[in-house]
Amino acid sequence: MDWNELRRRVDSRLREMAEDMKAMSRIPSINPRMGGEGEYRRMEWIQGWLASYGIACQVLDVPDDAVKEGVRRNLLVKFPGTRQPEKTLWIISHVDTVNTGDLSLWNTNPLEPVEKDGRIYGLGVEDNSQSVIEALQVCRVLQEEGIRATCNLGFLFVSDEETGSRFGLHALLDRGIFGPEDEAIVPDGGSPDGAFVEIAEKSQVWLKFTVNGKQAHASMPHLGVNACSIGVHLAAELEDTLKLKFHASDPLFNPPASTMELTQKFANVDSPNVLPGKDEFVMDLRILPCYTVDEVMEEIGKILDRYRDPERGVTISCEFLTRVDAPPATPSDSLVVQRLVSAIRESGVNAYFGGIGGGTCGAILRAKGIPAVVWSTLDDLAHQPNEYVILENLVKDTKVYLSVIEKYCD
């Protein structure tokens, strides 16, 4: 097998990959819990693409009443190994996207991909359509050449990553498709030069706080309890106190500290002269592994208790929108880390490993004891207006995947 020739073949397919990217990106795939219709139609496009090259895939539907189809679709492609049927090297891409956000911040229509100056602009092209297109091309090369590694090679195209993976990777783990010897590459994060290999994540927590008071006319505040005022003061104290108390730094991560940020603020009343009786806001917490989520929640509970006032009718609730406790890091000397780092360095990039704030499928796999690395070459534009993918990165990363697979072959 001439692996250099295979990598040159990928170079020659840049235009095909660009056209595939644009064709797939024209099919909306916004997560239903972010106001969209889900990934089903885009999954059908992926199925059709695979079928056009004679690549078999398994459909793994997960029931979900939030979409008209009643299911969230996941797809699995597997190439059996020659000597290690109990082990699979996975490449896992997610197909759902976030919503468009403020359309006025986009220079182009985010749902109509635009190619310009060696880039494609559009919603989700980096997060995570880049990975999908690359994984499809790797599948095509394996199918064309009949390549088989010593272990199985598995490719997953999953749903629901953007809101916790309940209908995607979590459901697939429950179905037992992963084994104790498995390893995984998750191309859902990285750096512009492709040097950064993520092996660890912080705990990821989204908390929604609801403050209940009593609505009244703003000119008669003594007749009500201003939930907005209480909420604003509470939010500021939460952010300030948590950042001060949980201030440790770990150079493995970027940024090196825990992050505790106020994010969403929900509308309370429709008029400026109404004293709000209810106030809601959300915090995004990314907590270093040296702290447990329970430790942080204990401190939050103490703060909430100071603001609760049953005599005045002030109640405060706190609910988890997302909770992913930081799993152990993937060992830096594990096979998948060493082989990926080696393949990247062979491409001329000085690879290194570290940790991020969290939120990828990699953490879900690590929690199950599966060594997982997160890697891609990208400008880190996920969830931002004018998101783009650099076309050259499509072929660069695809060639790195082939180099990794080469290391798993006889």
C-alpha positions in Angstrom: 0.0 0.0 0.0 1.4 3.4 -1.1 0.2 5.7 1.7 1.9 8.7 0.1 -0.1 8.1 -3.0 -3.3 8.0 -1.0 -2.5 11.3 0.7 -1.8 12.8 -2.8 -5.2 11.5 -3.9 -6.8 13.5 -1.1 -5.1 16.6 -2.4 -6.7 16.1 -5.8 -10.1 16.0 -4.2 -10.2 19.5 -2.6 -12.8 20.7 -5.0 -15.0 17.7 -4.4 -14.8 18.2 -0.7 -15.6 21.9 -1.0 -18.7 21.1 -3.1 -19.8 18.4 -0.6 -19.4 20.9 2.2 -21.6 23.4 0.5 -24.2 20.9 -0.5 -24.5 19.5 3.0 -24.5 22.9 4.7 -27.5 24.0 2.6 -29.5 21.5 4.6 -30.4 23.1 8.0 -29.4 20.9 11.0 -30.2 23.2 14.0 -30.7 21.3 17.2 -34.4 21.2 18.1 -33.7 22.5 21.6 -32.2 25.5 19.9 -35.2 26.3 17.8 -34.4 24.0 14.8 -35.8 20.9 13.1 -32.9 18.6 14.0 -30.4 16.7 11.9 -32.6 14.1 10.2 -32.5 15.5 6.7 -28.7 16.1 6.9 -28.3 12.5 8.1 -30.2 11.4 5.0 -27.8 13.4 2.8 -24.8 11.6 4.5 -26.5 8.2 4.0 -26.9 9.0 0.3 -23.3 10.1 0.0 -22.1 6.9 1.6 -24.4 4.8 -0.6 -23.0 6.4 -3.7 -19.6 5.0 -2.9 -20.9 1.6 -1.9 -20.2 2.2 1.8 -22.6 0.4 4.2 -23.8 2.2 7.2 -25.9 1.3 10.2 -28.8 3.5 11.2 -29.2 4.1 15.0 -32.4 6.0 15.7 -33.2 7.4 19.1 -36.7 8.4 20.0 -37.3 12.1 20.6 -40.7 13.8 20.5 -39.0 17.2 19.9 -38.7 16.5 16.1 -41.4 15.7 13.5 -39.7 12.4 12.6 -40.0 11.3 16.2 -36.4 10.1 16.2 -32.9 11.6 16.2 -30.7 9.7 13.6 -27.2 8.5 14.2 -25.1 6.7 11.6 -22.3 4.1 12.1 -19.8 3.0 9.5 -17.4 0.2 10.5 -14.5 -1.4 8.6 -13.6 -4.7 10.4 -10.1 -5.3 11.7 -7.8 -8.1 10.7 -6.5 -9.2 14.1 -8.2 -7.3 16.9 -12.0 -7.7 16.5 -12.5 -6.6 20.1 -11.0 -3.2 19.5 -12.2 -0.2 17.5 -10.5 3.1 16.7 -13.4 5.6 16.3 -13.6 8.9 14.5 -16.7 10.7 15.9 -18.3 13.7 14.2 -21.6 15.5 15.3 -24.1 16.6 12.7 -26.3 19.1 14.7 -25.5 22.8 14.8 -26.4 25.7 17.1 -28.9 28.3 15.8 -27.9 31.3 13.7 -28.0 33.8 16.5 -28.3 37.5 15.6 -28.6 37.5 11.8 -27.5 41.1 11.6 -24.0 40.1 12.7 -23.5 37.8 9.7 -22.1 39.2 6.5 -23.7 36.4 4.5 -26.8 34.2 4.9 -25.6 31.6 7.4 -27.9 29.0 5.9 -26.6 29.5 2.3 -22.8 28.6 2.3 -20.6 31.1 0.5 -17.1 30.3 -0.8 -14.7 33.2 -0.8 -10.9 33.5 -0.6 -10.2 29.9 0.1 -12.9 29.7 2.8 -16.5 28.6 3.1 -18.7 30.7 5.3 -21.9 29.3 6.9 -23.6 28.0 10.0 -21.8 25.0 11.5 -19.2 24.6 8.7 -16.4 24.5 11.4 -18.6 23.0 14.1 -18.7 20.2 13.1 -19.3 19.9 9.3 -15.5 20.1 8.6 -15.1 16.8 10.6 -18.1 15.2 8.8 -16.7 15.9 5.3 -13.2 14.7 6.3 -14.5 11.5 7.9 -16.6 10.8 4.7 -13.5 11.2 2.6 -11.5 8.8 4.8 -14.3 6.3 4.5 -14.2 6.6 0.7 -10.4 6.0 0.6 -10.7 2.9 2.8 -13.5 1.6 0.7 -11.8 2.2 -2.6 -8.5 0.5 -1.5 -10.0 -2.2 0.7 -7.8 -1.0 3.5 -8.2 -2.9 6.8 -6.3 -2.0 10.0 -5.4 -4.6 12.7 -8.3 -3.3 14.8 -11.8 -2.2 13.6 -12.1 1.4 12.2 -15.4 3.0 13.2 -16.9 6.3 12.0 -19.9 7.8 13.9 -22.0 10.6 12.8 -24.0 11.6 15.8 -26.9 13.8 16.8 -27.5 16.2 19.7 -24.0 17.1 20.7 -24.9 20.8 21.1 -27.3 20.1 23.9 -25.7 17.3 25.8 -25.7 14.2 23.5 -28.7 12.6 25.2 -30.0 11.5 21.8 -26.6 10.9 20.4 -23.4 9.6 22.0 -25.0 8.9 25.4 -27.7 6.8 23.8 -25.1 4.9 21.7 -23.0 4.1 24.7 -26.1 2.7 26.4 -26.6 0.4 23.3 -23.2 -1.2 23.9 -21.5 -0.4 20.6 -18.2 0.5 22.4 -15.8 -1.9 24.0 -13.2 -1.6 26.8 -10.3 -1.7 24.3 -11.6 1.1 22.1 -10.0 4.5 21.4 -11.4 7.6 19.8 -10.6 10.7 17.9 -13.2 13.5 18.2 -12.5 16.3 15.7 -14.5 19.0 17.6 -11.8 21.4 18.7 -8.3 22.4 18.0 -6.1 25.3 16.9 -5.3 27.3 13.7 -2.0 25.4 13.1 -3.3 22.0 14.1 -0.8 21.6 16.8 -3.1 21.3 19.8 -4.3 17.9 20.8 -6.9 18.0 23.6 -6.7 15.2 26.2 -8.6 16.7 29.2 -11.6 18.8 29.8 -13.0 20.8 32.7 -16.3 20.0 34.3 -19.1 21.7 32.3 -22.1 23.0 34.2 -25.0 25.2 33.0 -27.2 26.5 35.9 -30.5 28.2 35.6 -31.5 30.4 38.5 -35.1 31.5 39.1 -35.9 34.2 41.6 -39.5 34.7 42.6 -40.8 37.8 44.3 -44.0 39.7 43.9 -45.1 41.8 40.9 -46.2 45.4 41.5 -46.3 48.8 39.9 -42.8 50.3 39.7 -44.1 53.5 41.4 -45.3 51.5 44.4 -42.4 49.2 45.1 -43.4 48.7 48.7 -46.4 46.7 47.5 -44.2 44.1 45.7 -40.9 42.3 45.9 -38.5 43.2 43.1 -37.2 39.9 41.7 -35.1 41.6 39.1 -33.2 43.6 41.7 -32.6 40.5 43.8 -31.5 38.6 40.8 -29.0 41.2 39.7 -27.4 41.4 43.0 -27.4 37.6 43.4 -25.9 37.1 39.9 -23.0 39.6 40.7 -22.3 37.9 44.0 -22.3 34.4 42.5 -19.8 35.4 39.8 -17.5 37.4 42.1 -17.5 34.8 44.9 -17.0 31.8 42.8 -14.1 33.3 40.9 -12.4 34.4 44.1 -12.9 31.0 45.9 -12.1 28.6 43.1 -9.1 30.5 41.8 -6.6 27.6 41.1 -4.6 27.6 37.9 -3.6 24.5 35.8 -1.2 25.2 32.9 -2.5 22.0 31.2 -5.6 24.0 30.3 -6.4 27.0 28.1 -7.5 29.2 29.8 -5.7 27.8 32.9 -8.3 28.8 35.4 -11.9 27.8 36.0 -14.4 30.0 34.3 -17.7 31.1 35.9 -19.6 33.4 33.5 -23.1 34.8 33.5 -24.7 34.2 30.1 -28.4 34.1 29.4 -30.8 36.6 30.9 -34.5 35.9 30.3 -37.2 38.6 29.7 -39.2 39.3 32.9 -41.8 41.9 32.2 -43.1 43.7 29.1 -43.2 47.2 30.4 -40.6 49.5 32.1 -43.1 50.5 34.8 -43.7 47.0 36.2 -41.8 45.7 39.1 -40.9 42.1 38.1 -42.1 39.2 40.2 -39.9 36.7 38.5 -36.3 36.9 37.3 -34.3 34.2 35.5 -30.7 33.9 34.4 -28.0 31.3 33.5 -24.4 30.7 34.4 -21.9 28.7 32.4 -19.3 27.1 34.7 -16.1 25.3 33.4 -14.5 23.9 36.5 -10.9 22.6 36.8 -10.7 18.9 37.8 -9.0 19.9 41.1 -12.5 21.0 42.2 -15.6 18.8 42.2 -18.9 20.1 40.9 -20.4 19.3 44.4 -17.9 21.6 46.0 -18.9 24.5 43.8 -22.6 23.7 44.3 -22.2 23.7 48.1 -20.8 27.3 47.9 -23.6 28.3 45.5 -26.1 26.9 48.0 -24.7 29.1 50.8 -25.1 32.2 48.7 -28.6 31.3 47.7 -29.6 30.8 51.3 -28.6 34.4 52.1 -30.9 35.7 49.4 -33.9 33.6 50.2 -36.5 35.3 52.4 -39.6 33.3 53.2 -41.1 36.1 55.2 -41.1 38.4 52.2 -42.0 35.5 49.8 -38.6 35.4 48.1 -37.9 32.0 46.8 -34.9 31.0 44.6 -34.4 27.8 42.7 -31.3 26.5 40.9 -31.5 23.8 38.2 -28.9 22.0 36.1 -29.4 22.5 32.4 -26.2 20.6 31.8 -23.8 18.8 34.1 -20.7 16.9 32.9 -18.3 16.1 35.7 -14.7 16.2 34.5 -13.5 12.6 33.9 -9.9 11.5 34.2 -7.7 12.9 31.4 -6.7 10.6 28.6 -3.2 9.4 29.5 -0.6 11.3 27.4 1.2 8.0 26.7 -1.9 6.2 25.4 -1.7 4.7 21.9 -4.2 7.1 20.3 -2.4 10.2 21.7 1.0 9.0 20.7 0.0 8.0 17.2 -2.0 11.1 16.5 0.8 13.4 17.8 3.3 11.4 15.6 1.1 11.8 12.5 0.7 15.5 13.0 4.4 16.0 13.5 5.1 14.0 10.3 2.9 16.6 8.5 5.4 19.3 9.7 3.5 20.6 12.7 5.0 20.5 16.2 2.0 18.9 18.0 1.4 19.2 21.8 -1.4 18.2 24.2 -3.4 20.0 26.8 -6.9 20.6 28.1 -10.0 22.8 27.3 -13.1 24.2 29.0 -15.2 21.2 28.1 -18.2 20.3 26.1 -17.1 17.7 23.5 -18.0 14.1 23.1 -14.4 13.3 24.2 -15.4 13.9 27.9 -18.3 11.5 27.6 -16.0 8.8 26.3 -13.4 9.4 28.9 -16.0 9.0 31.6 -16.6 5.5 30.3 -12.9 4.7 30.4 -12.3 5.1 26.6 -9.1 7.1 25.7 -10.2 10.0 23.6 -8.4 12.9 21.9 -10.0 16.0 20.5 -8.2 17.5 17.5 -8.7 19.5 14.4 -7.1 22.3 12.4 -9.5 25.3 12.7 -9.7 29.0 13.7 -12.0 28.3 16.7 -15.1 30.1 15.4 -17.7 27.7 16.7 -21.0 29.5 17.7 -19.8 32.8 16.2 -21.2 34.9 13.4 -19.4 34.6 10.1 -18.2 31.1 11.0 -15.9 29.7 8.3 -13.8 26.7 7.4 -10.5 27.0 5.5 -10.6 24.7 2.5 -7.0 23.7 2.8 -7.6 22.4 6.3 -10.1 19.8 4.9 -7.3 18.0 3.0 -4.6 18.6 5.6 -6.7 16.9 8.3 -7.9 14.1 6.1 -4.3 13.2 5.3 -3.5 13.2 9.0 -6.3 10.7 9.7 -4.9 8.5 7.0 -1.5 8.7 8.6 -2.9 7.7 11.9 -4.8 4.8 10.4 -1.5 3.7 8.7 0.0 3.3 12.1 -2.9 0.9 13.1 -2.2 -1.3 10.0 0.2 -4.2 9.7 
